[in-house]
């Protein structure tokens, strides 16, 4: 990782992200009953808890789709900001700045597709899964080794906390039980 990306990561206080294609592989299974089923990665979950414990990090989910399963998961994980059901995501970014009293360079955004471009261009640190669309991969500061739904958030959390000198402390807390 280059020095410029590390400098950007040092300033991050909130990690915002798309859901489908970032936290999930992007497959949307709709049962006959109409229930939507998504696959989530356990490493992302632990990463969220670790980042809060060891780094005071906050999280936001910004998705173009409205989904009961996403709402339930967000409540379970105590995601501080959730914006669902609009392909126009820029108003959510402005709202996060106001709500959390942050500057643009204190927000990281992880996205995988064209609708994420406005937020990726505004965020202090931009990242995407390894399997994001070409236009997104060509724009971001960091491309994860992981593909969407395979620990993308966890990888970005580690990059940020390592840049901030907090990762070692997080690992030590888990070693002590």
C-alpha positions as CSV (number, residue, x, y, z in Angstrom):
1,X,0.0,0.0,0.0
2,X,1.3,3.4,-0.9
3,X,2.1,6.2,1.6
4,X,-0.8,8.4,0.4
5,X,-3.4,5.7,1.1
6,X,-1.9,5.1,4.6
7,X,-2.1,8.8,5.3
8,X,-5.8,8.8,4.3
9,X,-6.5,5.7,6.4
10,X,-5.0,7.4,9.5
11,X,-7.8,10.0,9.5
12,X,-10.8,7.7,9.3
13,X,-13.4,7.7,12.0
14,X,-16.4,6.2,10.1
15,X,-16.5,3.4,7.5
16,X,-19.5,3.6,5.2
17,X,-20.3,1.0,2.6
18,X,-22.7,-0.4,0.1
19,X,-24.3,-3.7,1.1
20,X,-24.9,-6.0,-1.9
21,X,-21.6,-6.7,-3.5
22,X,-19.5,-5.5,-0.5
23,X,-20.9,-7.1,2.6
24,X,-22.6,-9.8,0.6
25,X,-21.5,-11.5,-2.6
26,X,-24.2,-9.6,-4.5
27,X,-26.5,-12.6,-5.0
28,X,-30.1,-11.8,-4.1
29,X,-32.1,-15.0,-3.5
30,X,-35.9,-14.4,-3.3
31,X,-37.8,-17.3,-1.9
32,X,-41.3,-18.2,-3.2
33,X,-42.7,-16.5,0.0
34,X,-41.1,-13.2,-1.1
35,X,-38.5,-13.4,1.7
36,X,-35.0,-12.3,0.6
37,X,-32.0,-14.3,1.6
38,X,-28.4,-13.0,1.7
39,X,-25.1,-14.5,2.7
40,X,-22.9,-12.6,5.2
41,X,-19.3,-13.1,6.2
42,X,-18.5,-13.7,9.9
43,X,-15.1,-12.0,9.6
44,X,-16.8,-8.7,8.8
45,X,-19.0,-9.1,11.9
46,X,-16.0,-9.7,14.2
47,X,-14.2,-6.8,12.4
48,X,-17.0,-4.4,13.3
49,X,-16.8,-5.4,17.0
50,X,-13.0,-5.2,17.0
51,X,-13.0,-1.8,15.3
52,X,-15.4,-0.4,17.9
53,X,-13.5,-1.9,20.8
54,X,-10.0,-1.0,19.8
55,X,-10.6,2.0,17.6
56,X,-13.8,3.7,18.4
57,X,-14.9,3.3,14.8
58,X,-18.4,4.0,13.6
59,X,-20.2,2.3,10.6
60,X,-22.8,3.2,8.0
61,X,-24.6,1.2,5.4
62,X,-25.8,2.9,2.3
63,X,-27.8,0.7,-0.1
64,X,-29.9,1.4,-3.2
65,X,-32.2,-1.6,-2.2
66,X,-34.6,-1.7,0.7
67,X,-34.4,-5.0,2.5
68,X,-35.8,-6.3,5.7
69,X,-32.9,-8.7,6.2
70,X,-30.5,-5.8,5.9
71,X,-32.5,-3.7,8.4
72,X,-32.5,-6.7,10.9
73,X,-28.7,-7.3,10.4
74,X,-28.0,-3.5,10.9
75,X,-30.0,-3.6,14.2
76,X,-28.2,-6.7,15.4
77,X,-24.8,-5.2,14.6
78,X,-25.8,-1.8,16.0
79,X,-24.8,0.0,12.8
80,X,-24.8,3.7,13.6
81,X,-26.2,4.9,10.3
82,X,-28.4,3.1,7.8
83,X,-29.7,4.5,4.5
84,X,-31.7,2.1,2.3
85,X,-33.9,2.3,-0.8
86,X,-32.3,5.1,-2.9
87,X,-29.9,4.8,-5.8
88,X,-29.0,8.5,-5.1
89,X,-26.5,8.0,-2.3
90,X,-24.9,11.4,-2.1
91,X,-27.5,12.9,0.2
92,X,-26.7,10.1,2.7
93,X,-23.0,11.1,2.6
94,X,-23.9,14.7,3.4
95,X,-26.2,13.6,6.2
96,X,-23.4,11.5,7.7
97,X,-21.1,14.5,7.7
98,X,-23.7,16.5,9.7
99,X,-24.9,13.8,12.0
100,X,-21.5,12.7,13.1
101,X,-19.8,16.1,12.8
102,X,-17.1,14.8,10.5
103,X,-15.1,16.1,7.6
104,X,-15.0,14.3,4.3
105,X,-11.5,13.0,4.9
106,X,-12.7,11.2,8.1
107,X,-15.1,9.0,6.2
108,X,-14.0,5.9,4.3
109,X,-16.4,4.4,1.7
110,X,-16.5,0.9,0.2
111,X,-18.4,0.4,-3.0
112,X,-18.5,-2.0,-5.9
113,X,-20.6,-0.5,-8.7
114,X,-21.5,2.6,-10.6
115,X,-24.1,3.9,-8.1
116,X,-21.2,4.1,-5.6
117,X,-19.0,6.4,-7.7
118,X,-20.2,9.8,-6.2
119,X,-19.5,8.6,-2.6
120,X,-16.2,7.0,-3.6
121,X,-15.1,10.3,-5.2
122,X,-16.0,12.3,-2.0
123,X,-14.7,10.0,0.7
124,X,-11.4,10.6,2.5
125,X,-10.5,6.9,1.7
126,X,-12.2,4.9,-1.0
127,X,-12.1,1.2,-1.3
128,X,-13.7,-1.6,-3.3
129,X,-13.8,-5.4,-3.4
130,X,-11.5,-7.2,-5.8
131,X,-14.4,-8.0,-8.1
132,X,-15.9,-4.5,-8.3
133,X,-16.6,-3.1,-11.7
134,X,-13.7,-1.8,-13.8
135,X,-14.8,1.9,-13.4
136,X,-14.8,1.6,-9.6
137,X,-11.5,-0.3,-9.5
138,X,-9.8,2.4,-11.6
139,X,-10.9,5.2,-9.1
140,X,-10.4,3.9,-5.6
141,X,-7.4,4.2,-3.2
142,X,-7.5,0.6,-2.2
143,X,-8.7,-2.6,-3.8
144,X,-9.2,-5.5,-1.4
145,X,-7.8,-8.9,-2.1
146,X,-11.2,-10.3,-1.0
147,X,-14.2,-10.3,-3.4
148,X,-17.6,-9.0,-2.3
149,X,-19.1,-10.9,0.6
150,X,-15.8,-12.6,1.4
151,X,-14.4,-10.3,4.2
152,X,-14.0,-7.0,2.3
153,X,-15.0,-4.9,5.3
154,X,-12.7,-6.8,7.6
155,X,-9.8,-6.2,5.3
156,X,-10.5,-2.5,5.1
157,X,-10.9,-2.3,8.9
158,X,-7.5,-3.9,9.3
159,X,-5.9,-1.5,6.9
160,X,-7.4,1.5,8.8
161,X,-6.6,0.2,12.3
162,X,-3.0,-0.7,11.3
163,X,-2.5,2.7,9.7
164,X,-3.8,4.3,13.0
165,X,-1.5,2.0,15.1
166,X,-4.5,0.4,16.8
167,X,-4.5,-3.1,15.3
168,X,-1.9,-4.7,17.6
169,X,-3.9,-3.6,20.6
170,X,-7.1,-5.1,19.2
171,X,-5.3,-8.4,18.7
172,X,-3.9,-8.3,22.2
173,X,-7.4,-7.8,23.7
174,X,-8.6,-11.0,22.0
175,X,-5.5,-12.9,23.1
176,X,-6.3,-12.1,26.7
177,X,-9.9,-13.3,26.3
